[in-house]
Amino acid sequence: MQVTEAHDVLWVFGAPGVGKTQTLMRAATESGALYFDCAEIEQHNRAQLLEALDPDQVVIFDRIEHWLGNRESESDLFSWWKRHRAGHCLIARVSPRMDGLFVLPDLASRAHASLVLSIDPLTDAELERLLSCHIDQRGLDLAPEVYRFLSPRIPRNPAKVMALIDAMDQESLRDQRRITVPWLKRLLVSLS
């Protein structure tokens, strides 16, 4: 899965927990893109990071809104954006077209020109399909009564669904046993 073509910019936005980061992290792993969480990069390290990045490397910046609304941060980002030749993805809670998001008009116009994708929350049926698909993909063996027990208890957040699947996969391998309702009850308690 290729995240972007050269020079393309993808801005993905949506509410917390809808799967923005999960989706693009998978794309980053498959395409070799670099991933950075802007909320975890201290302000004094931001300029150094942006300067050190290879201009031909695809980059994903998550929670980009943490670098916006501040002239110095936006100047660093704009300067990098002008030099960057590879595609990049920006993940945020809001659209780049939201009023008052940017201080620098030049950065705002670049962000407005990007391909903007809104990710909406998954419906209950879509969350069930996500769970079922990943259970099948990992070869987990769930009896019908386990599915009936789990169905109304599926987390309403794709990241939590994936954490549940990971835990089911790891725990069942570790315990070398089938997944049963009592075993799943204990797992759900430990994940909450």
C-alpha positions as CSV (number, residue, x, y, z in Angstrom):
1,M,0.0,0.0,0.0
2,Q,1.5,3.3,-1.1
3,V,0.7,6.2,1.2
4,T,1.2,8.9,-1.3
5,E,2.8,9.7,-4.6
6,A,5.7,12.2,-4.9
7,H,4.7,15.7,-3.7
8,D,1.2,14.5,-2.8
9,V,-0.1,15.6,0.6
10,L,-2.9,13.7,2.3
11,W,-4.6,15.3,5.3
12,V,-6.7,12.8,7.3
13,F,-9.0,14.0,10.0
14,G,-11.7,12.7,12.3
15,A,-12.7,12.3,15.9
16,P,-10.4,10.4,18.3
17,G,-10.7,6.6,18.0
18,V,-12.1,6.4,14.5
19,G,-9.0,4.6,13.2
20,K,-6.9,7.4,11.5
21,T,-3.6,6.4,13.2
22,Q,-4.3,2.7,13.0
23,T,-4.9,2.9,9.3
24,L,-1.9,5.1,8.4
25,M,0.4,3.2,10.8
26,R,-0.3,0.1,8.8
27,A,0.3,2.0,5.6
28,A,3.6,3.3,7.0
29,T,4.8,-0.1,7.9
30,E,4.0,-1.5,4.5
31,S,5.4,1.4,2.5
32,G,8.5,2.2,4.6
33,A,7.2,5.7,5.5
34,L,8.4,7.3,8.7
35,Y,5.9,8.0,11.4
36,F,6.0,10.7,14.0
37,D,3.5,11.7,16.7
38,C,3.7,15.5,16.9
39,A,2.3,15.6,20.4
40,E,5.3,13.6,21.6
41,I,8.0,15.8,20.0
42,E,9.2,18.5,22.3
43,Q,9.2,22.0,20.8
44,H,13.0,22.3,20.9
45,N,13.5,19.1,19.0
46,R,10.9,19.9,16.3
47,A,13.2,22.1,14.1
48,Q,16.1,19.6,14.4
49,L,13.8,16.7,13.4
50,L,12.4,18.5,10.4
51,E,15.9,19.6,9.2
52,A,17.2,16.0,9.5
53,L,14.5,14.3,7.5
54,D,15.4,13.1,4.0
55,P,13.4,15.2,1.5
56,D,12.7,12.1,-0.5
57,Q,11.3,10.0,2.4
58,V,7.5,9.6,2.8
59,V,6.6,10.9,6.2
60,I,3.4,10.7,8.4
61,F,2.9,13.3,11.0
62,D,0.2,12.3,13.5
63,R,-1.7,14.9,15.7
64,I,-0.3,17.7,13.5
65,E,-2.6,20.2,15.3
66,H,0.0,20.2,18.1
67,W,2.3,22.2,15.8
68,L,-0.3,24.6,14.5
69,G,-1.4,28.0,15.9
70,N,2.2,28.9,16.9
71,R,4.2,31.1,14.5
72,E,7.5,29.4,15.2
73,S,6.1,25.8,14.8
74,E,4.3,26.7,11.6
75,S,7.4,28.4,10.2
76,D,9.5,25.3,10.8
77,L,6.7,23.1,9.3
78,F,6.3,25.4,6.3
79,S,10.1,25.5,5.6
80,W,10.2,21.7,5.7
81,W,7.1,21.4,3.5
82,K,8.7,23.6,0.8
83,R,11.9,21.4,0.7
84,H,10.1,18.1,1.0
85,R,9.9,16.2,-2.4
86,A,8.2,13.0,-1.3
87,G,4.6,12.6,-0.4
88,H,3.5,13.0,3.2
89,C,0.4,12.4,5.4
90,L,-0.9,14.6,8.1
91,I,-3.3,13.3,10.7
92,A,-5.5,15.6,12.8
93,R,-8.8,15.8,14.6
94,V,-9.9,18.7,12.4
95,S,-10.0,19.6,8.7
96,P,-7.2,21.9,7.5
97,R,-10.0,24.1,6.2
98,M,-11.2,25.0,9.7
99,D,-11.2,28.7,10.4
100,G,-8.4,29.9,12.7
101,L,-6.3,26.7,12.6
102,F,-3.3,28.4,11.1
103,V,-1.2,31.5,11.9
104,L,0.7,31.5,8.6
105,P,-1.4,32.1,5.5
106,D,1.2,30.3,3.3
107,L,1.0,27.2,5.4
108,A,-2.8,27.3,5.4
109,S,-2.9,27.6,1.6
110,R,-0.6,24.5,1.3
111,A,-2.7,22.6,3.7
112,H,-5.9,23.6,1.9
113,A,-4.5,22.3,-1.4
114,S,-3.8,18.9,0.1
115,L,-6.1,15.9,-0.5
116,V,-8.4,16.0,2.5
117,L,-10.0,12.8,3.8
118,S,-12.5,12.6,6.7
119,I,-12.7,9.3,8.5
120,D,-16.1,8.8,10.2
121,P,-16.7,6.5,13.2
122,L,-17.5,2.9,12.2
123,T,-21.0,1.6,12.7
124,D,-21.6,-1.4,15.0
125,A,-21.9,-3.6,12.0
126,E,-18.6,-2.3,10.6
127,L,-16.9,-2.9,14.0
128,E,-18.2,-6.5,14.0
129,R,-16.9,-7.0,10.4
130,L,-13.5,-5.6,11.5
131,L,-13.4,-8.0,14.4
132,S,-14.5,-11.0,12.3
133,C,-12.1,-10.2,9.5
134,H,-9.1,-10.0,11.8
135,I,-10.1,-13.1,13.8
136,D,-10.3,-15.0,10.5
137,Q,-7.0,-13.5,9.3
138,R,-5.2,-14.7,12.4
139,G,-6.8,-18.1,12.4
140,L,-8.4,-17.7,15.8
141,D,-10.9,-20.4,16.6
142,L,-14.0,-19.0,18.2
143,A,-17.0,-21.2,19.0
144,P,-20.5,-19.8,18.2
145,E,-21.3,-19.2,21.9
146,V,-18.1,-17.1,22.1
147,Y,-19.2,-15.0,19.2
148,R,-22.6,-14.5,20.8
149,F,-21.0,-13.4,24.0
150,L,-18.5,-11.1,22.3
151,S,-20.9,-9.4,19.8
152,P,-22.6,-7.0,22.2
153,R,-19.3,-6.3,24.0
154,I,-17.2,-5.3,21.0
155,P,-15.4,-2.0,21.9
156,R,-16.8,1.0,20.0
157,N,-13.3,2.1,18.9
158,P,-11.2,0.4,16.1
159,A,-8.0,0.8,18.1
160,K,-9.6,-1.0,21.1
161,V,-11.0,-3.7,18.8
162,M,-7.5,-4.3,17.4
163,A,-6.1,-4.3,21.0
164,L,-8.7,-7.0,21.9
165,I,-7.8,-9.1,18.9
166,D,-4.0,-8.8,19.7
167,A,-4.7,-9.8,23.3
168,M,-6.9,-12.7,22.2
169,D,-4.2,-13.9,19.8
170,Q,-1.3,-13.5,22.3
171,E,-3.2,-14.9,25.3
172,S,-4.6,-17.9,23.4
173,L,-1.1,-18.8,22.0
174,R,0.5,-18.3,25.4
175,D,-2.2,-20.5,27.2
176,Q,-2.3,-23.0,24.3
177,R,-6.0,-23.3,24.5
178,R,-9.2,-22.4,22.7
179,I,-11.0,-19.2,23.5
180,T,-14.0,-19.8,25.8
181,V,-16.5,-17.4,27.3
182,P,-15.0,-17.5,30.9
183,W,-11.5,-17.0,29.4
184,L,-12.8,-14.1,27.3
185,K,-14.6,-12.6,30.3
186,R,-11.3,-12.5,32.2
187,L,-9.5,-11.0,29.2
188,L,-12.2,-8.2,28.7
189,V,-11.9,-7.3,32.4
190,S,-8.1,-7.1,32.2
191,L,-8.4,-4.8,29.1
192,S,-10.9,-2.4,30.6
